[in-house]
């Protein structure tokens, strides 16, 4: 290569490098409105890709507090989130090693001054007066629910008052009869009268769903795996797994599954899932065998899925009702919730009751 050719090649390389650098600067300085728009990720068969790890943790309750509008002001949302931060810092203070023993029966948990939030009331009730979960073990979330950029006061959006509709007379009678039948046994007479969560069969609350709702304590995490014919939603809490078939028919009514039978279909870019055939011990909020839950999963951004659900059971609720929340992507692992392997609580509860029975029998013996 002669000198002239070499100078030409070098000059061209310098110009190209300078142009590339100028383009990078221009892109970096470009307003957000000119940034490349988000493109819906899709699976090989062209459907929206819902796969990944997600969390629905939030400070927002299912039902709307009395007197509030659906949309919170920015100041109201900030106050809730700031109160959560203050409470966490308050509870994480070092304990006094010289403090006296609590009074018999325990003591009320100390809280910082101010009106307790929805989350505080739940965690205080779970901990009780004799201890229980403290903030180290809790991970309810740190943000209120935000949909379309606006903070929400509740998940329920229909009825407009944000409250779950009243129970029908039939449902009230059914629940009263079930409560009366349960009185044949004491709460610790045998394992099958304990809640499903105590028995490590399902999570407490409705994490696995449907509807899939946060429990306001911990492990509000999910993993979604998707194929052309199925969508699997694995819940970190008790590692419940739902297998949603794309297309098909529900089995006969007598076939009852813990998480119901879920059939999905695509309506445009939204996955619509209808679930029926719930196990009679699993039905949500005391619903009957007629319960149908319809869910809608819609990707709304690189890190969000809008999740909407509708509950319909004319023999339980006086009207159908609908709620929605957001699943947020998180880049962490989903861990095995080894409930059975560490389920000492059930043994201890039943064993403790047997010890009390022996103690009572001893006291009845003639001296």
C-alpha positions in Angstrom: 0.0 0.0 0.0 1.5 3.4 -1.0 1.6 6.4 1.3 -1.3 8.2 -0.5 -3.5 5.1 -0.2 -2.6 4.7 3.4 -3.4 8.4 4.2 -6.7 7.9 2.5 -7.6 4.8 4.5 -6.5 6.4 7.8 -8.5 9.6 7.1 -11.6 7.5 6.2 -11.2 5.5 9.5 -10.9 8.8 11.5 -14.0 10.2 9.8 -16.0 7.0 10.5 -14.9 6.9 14.1 -15.8 10.5 14.6 -19.2 10.0 13.0 -19.9 7.0 15.3 -18.8 9.0 18.3 -21.0 12.0 17.3 -24.0 9.6 16.8 -23.5 8.1 20.3 -23.4 11.6 21.8 -26.5 12.6 19.9 -28.4 9.5 21.0 -27.3 10.1 24.6 -28.5 13.7 24.5 -31.7 12.9 22.7 -34.9 13.5 24.7 -36.7 10.4 26.1 -39.5 10.9 23.6 -37.1 10.1 20.8 -35.7 7.0 22.4 -36.4 3.7 20.7 -39.9 2.5 21.7 -40.2 -0.8 23.7 -41.0 -3.7 21.5 -43.1 -6.6 22.8 -40.9 -9.7 23.2 -42.5 -12.7 21.5 -42.1 -16.5 21.7 -41.1 -18.4 18.5 -44.8 -18.9 17.8 -45.4 -15.2 17.8 -47.2 -14.9 21.2 -46.2 -12.3 23.8 -43.5 -13.6 26.0 -44.6 -13.7 29.6 -41.6 -15.7 30.9 -39.4 -14.7 33.7 -39.5 -14.0 37.5 -42.1 -11.7 38.8 -43.4 -10.3 42.0 -46.8 -8.8 42.9 -45.8 -7.5 46.3 -47.5 -4.2 47.1 -48.7 -2.0 50.0 -52.1 -1.6 48.4 -55.0 -3.7 50.0 -57.5 -5.7 48.0 -60.5 -3.6 49.1 -60.6 0.2 49.2 -60.5 1.9 52.6 -63.7 3.8 53.4 -63.8 7.3 52.2 -60.9 7.0 49.6 -61.0 7.4 45.9 -59.5 4.8 43.6 -56.7 7.1 42.5 -54.4 8.3 45.2 -52.6 11.6 45.0 -48.9 11.6 44.8 -48.8 12.9 48.3 -51.0 10.2 49.7 -48.9 7.5 48.0 -45.7 9.0 49.3 -47.0 9.2 52.8 -47.9 5.4 52.8 -44.5 4.5 51.4 -42.6 6.8 53.8 -44.6 5.4 56.8 -43.5 1.9 55.7 -39.9 3.0 55.6 -40.2 4.6 59.1 -41.8 1.5 60.6 -39.2 -0.8 59.2 -36.4 1.4 60.6 -38.2 1.5 63.9 -38.5 -2.2 64.2 -35.0 -2.9 63.1 -33.5 -0.9 66.0 -31.2 -3.0 68.3 -33.0 -4.7 71.1 -32.1 -3.7 74.7 -30.3 -6.7 76.2 -31.3 -5.5 79.7 -35.0 -5.2 79.1 -37.2 -7.0 81.6 -39.3 -10.1 80.7 -42.7 -9.3 79.2 -45.8 -9.5 81.2 -47.7 -12.8 81.4 -49.7 -13.1 78.2 -47.3 -11.0 76.2 -47.4 -7.3 75.3 -48.6 -5.1 72.5 -46.0 -4.3 69.9 -44.5 -0.9 70.0 -44.9 1.2 66.9 -43.8 4.7 66.0 -46.3 7.5 66.4 -48.9 8.0 63.7 -51.8 6.2 62.0 -50.9 2.5 61.4 -51.1 1.3 57.8 -52.9 -1.6 56.4 -49.7 -3.7 56.4 -48.9 -2.8 60.0 -52.3 -4.0 61.2 -51.8 -7.4 59.4 -48.3 -8.0 60.7 -49.3 -7.0 64.3 -52.2 -9.5 64.2 -49.9 -12.3 62.9 -47.2 -11.6 65.5 -49.7 -11.5 68.3 -48.9 -10.4 71.9 -46.3 -13.2 72.5 -44.0 -12.6 69.5 -44.0 -14.1 66.0 -42.7 -12.6 62.8 -40.7 -9.4 63.1 -39.6 -7.2 60.2 -36.5 -9.3 59.5 -38.8 -12.1 58.1 -41.3 -9.9 56.3 -41.1 -8.7 52.8 -44.6 -7.3 51.9 -43.3 -4.7 49.5 -42.4 -1.1 49.7 -44.5 0.6 47.1 -48.2 1.2 46.5 -49.9 -0.3 43.4 -49.4 1.9 40.3 -51.4 1.3 37.1 -51.0 3.5 34.1 -48.7 5.7 36.1 -51.3 6.5 38.8 -51.2 5.1 42.3 -54.2 3.1 43.5 -55.9 2.8 46.8 -57.2 -0.8 46.2 -57.0 -3.7 43.8 -60.8 -4.0 43.4 -62.0 -1.7 40.6 -65.5 -3.0 40.1 -67.8 -2.4 41.9 -66.8 1.2 41.8 -66.7 1.5 45.6 -63.7 -0.9 45.6 -65.4 -3.4 47.9 -66.1 -7.1 47.4 -69.9 -7.5 46.9 -72.0 -8.9 49.8 -72.6 -12.6 50.2 -75.8 -14.1 49.1 -78.2 -15.6 51.8 -77.3 -19.1 50.4 -73.6 -18.4 51.0 -74.2 -17.2 54.5 -76.3 -20.3 55.4 -73.6 -22.5 53.8 -70.8 -21.0 55.8 -72.9 -21.1 59.1 -73.5 -24.8 58.5 -69.8 -25.5 57.9 -68.9 -23.6 61.1 -71.4 -25.6 63.1 -70.1 -28.9 61.7 -66.5 -27.9 62.5 -67.4 -27.6 66.2 -67.5 -31.3 66.5 -63.7 -31.1 66.8 -61.4 -28.9 68.7 -58.9 -26.8 66.6 -56.1 -29.2 67.5 -57.9 -32.5 67.6 -56.2 -33.9 64.5 -54.2 -32.5 61.6 -57.0 -32.5 59.0 -58.9 -29.7 60.9 -55.9 -27.4 60.6 -55.7 -24.9 57.8 -54.2 -26.0 54.5 -51.2 -23.8 55.0 -50.4 -25.5 58.4 -50.4 -28.8 56.5 -48.2 -27.4 53.7 -50.8 -28.2 51.1 -51.3 -24.6 49.9 -50.1 -21.2 50.8 -52.0 -19.0 53.2 -53.9 -16.2 51.5 -54.3 -16.7 47.7 -50.8 -16.6 46.4 -51.2 -19.6 44.1 -54.8 -18.5 43.3 -56.5 -17.9 41.2 -56.8 -15.1 41.8 -53.1 -14.7 42.4 -52.9 -12.1 45.2 -50.1 -10.9 47.5 -50.2 -12.2 51.1 -48.6 -9.1 52.5 -45.9 -11.1 54.4 -43.3 -12.7 52.1 -42.5 -14.9 49.1 -44.8 -13.0 46.7 -42.8 -14.2 43.8 -43.6 -16.2 40.7 -41.8 -17.8 37.8 -43.6 -18.1 34.4 -42.5 -20.7 31.8 -44.3 -20.7 28.5 -44.7 -23.1 25.5 -47.0 -23.1 22.5 -49.5 -25.3 24.3 -49.1 -24.5 28.0 -48.2 -21.7 30.5 -46.8 -22.7 33.9 -47.0 -20.3 36.8 -44.9 -21.4 39.8 -45.5 -19.6 43.1 -42.6 -19.4 45.4 -44.9 -19.7 48.4 -45.2 -23.5 49.0 -43.9 -23.9 45.4 -47.5 -24.3 44.1 -47.5 -24.7 40.3 -50.4 -24.0 38.0 -50.4 -25.6 34.5 -52.6 -23.5 32.1 -53.6 -25.4 29.0 -54.0 -23.3 25.8 -57.4 -24.5 24.5 -59.4 -27.5 25.4 -62.3 -28.3 27.7 -62.7 -28.4 31.5 -63.1 -31.9 33.0 -66.4 -33.1 34.5 -67.5 -31.2 37.6 -66.6 -34.0 40.0 -62.9 -33.6 39.1 -61.7 -31.1 41.6 -58.1 -29.7 41.7 -56.4 -27.7 44.5 -55.8 -24.7 42.1 -58.7 -25.4 39.8 -58.6 -26.4 36.2 -57.2 -23.5 34.0 -57.7 -23.1 30.3 -56.2 -20.2 28.4 -56.7 -18.5 25.1 -55.1 -15.5 23.4 -57.2 -12.5 22.7 -54.7 -10.4 20.7 -51.7 -9.8 22.9 -53.6 -10.7 26.1 -53.6 -14.2 27.7 -57.1 -14.9 29.0 -57.4 -17.8 31.5 -60.7 -19.3 32.8 -60.5 -21.5 35.9 -63.2 -23.7 37.3 -63.3 -27.1 39.1 -61.8 -25.9 42.4 -61.3 -28.3 45.3 -64.0 -27.8 47.9 -61.4 -27.0 50.6 -59.7 -24.4 48.4 -62.5 -22.2 47.1 -61.7 -18.5 47.4 -63.5 -16.5 50.1 -66.0 -19.2 50.8 -67.1 -19.6 47.2 -69.0 -22.7 46.0 -68.4 -25.3 43.3 -69.9 -22.7 40.8 -66.9 -20.4 41.2 -65.3 -19.2 37.9 -62.2 -17.0 37.9 -61.2 -15.2 34.7 -57.7 -13.7 34.5 -56.1 -11.5 31.9 -52.3 -11.2 31.5 -51.0 -8.3 29.4 -47.4 -7.3 29.0 -47.3 -3.5 29.4 -43.6 -2.9 29.4 -40.2 -4.5 29.7 -40.7 -5.1 33.4 -44.4 -5.2 34.0 -47.5 -7.4 33.4 -50.9 -6.0 34.1 -53.0 -8.7 35.8 -56.7 -8.4 35.9 -59.1 -10.9 37.4 -62.9 -11.3 37.7 -64.6 -13.5 40.3 -68.0 -14.9 39.4 -70.2 -17.2 41.6 -73.9 -16.3 41.7 -74.4 -18.7 44.6 -71.9 -16.8 46.8 -71.6 -13.2 45.7 -74.4 -10.9 44.9 -72.5 -9.7 41.8 -69.3 -10.5 39.9 -66.3 -8.3 40.9 -63.0 -7.4 39.3 -59.6 -6.3 40.5 -56.2 -5.7 38.9 -52.6 -5.4 40.0 -49.2 -5.3 38.5 -46.6 -8.0 38.4 -43.1 -6.5 38.4 -40.0 -8.3 37.0 -37.2 -8.9 39.4 -33.8 -10.3 38.7 -33.4 -12.7 41.6 -33.7 -16.4 42.1 -36.9 -18.3 43.1 -36.1 -20.5 46.0 -37.7 -23.8 47.1 -40.2 -23.3 49.9 -39.4 -26.5 51.7 -42.5 -26.4 53.9 -42.9 -30.1 54.7 -39.2 -30.6 55.4 -39.2 -28.0 58.1 -42.9 -28.3 59.2 -42.2 -28.7 62.9 -45.1 -26.3 63.7 -47.9 -28.9 63.0 -46.2 -31.5 65.2 -45.6 -29.0 67.9 -49.2 -27.7 67.9 -50.7 -31.1 68.1 -48.1 -32.3 70.6 -48.7 -29.3 72.8 -52.4 -29.9 72.8 -51.8 -33.5 73.9 -49.6 -32.3 76.7 -52.3 -30.0 77.9 -54.8 -32.9 77.8 -52.5 -35.0 79.9 -52.0 -32.2 82.3 -55.7 -31.7 82.7 -56.2 -35.4 83.3 -53.6 -35.4 86.0 -55.3 -32.6 87.8 -58.5 -34.4 87.8 -57.1 -37.4 89.6 -58.0 -37.7 93.3 -55.2 -36.6 95.5 
